[in-house]
């Protein structure tokens, strides 16, 4: 079963959507993984796309184009480091009238950067709780009296 739901080859999407999907996924894979892991993930990604109906003949030129873009813009991508302490991570709750990422980054660069040992700063912005979060409960909480083993046994009996 293919749960990745990538764009199928006979979709009405423009060809640039598939090109963007490939280049975006490859960039994300490269940034988030070690180069050796990147190769494994790339093979899995191509397998998923071929499972979806694409041919390798149509995918290889797009992958080569995306990797050329990655090579060309490699100065913008982070260097894979073994040191986990080279980045400062900030978590910020979004407010429409509050501070924006650019304001936080500007203040950090101007005031704190000379005094802190971090090479980079990442700002993660999350949404506050809203009415949908309060009214719609999609979380299923299992009964404390029933175990997973008992549920599976009940399913096998039915």
Secondary structure, DSSP 4 states (H G I P E B T S, - for coil): ---S-PPPTT-SS-HHHHHHHHHHHHHHHHHHS-HHHHHHHHHHHHHHHHHHT--HHHHHHHHHHHHHHHHHTTTTSPPP-S-GGGEEEEEEE--TTS--HHHHHHHIIIIIGGGS--SEEEEEEEPPP-HHHHH--------TT--HHHHHHHHHH-
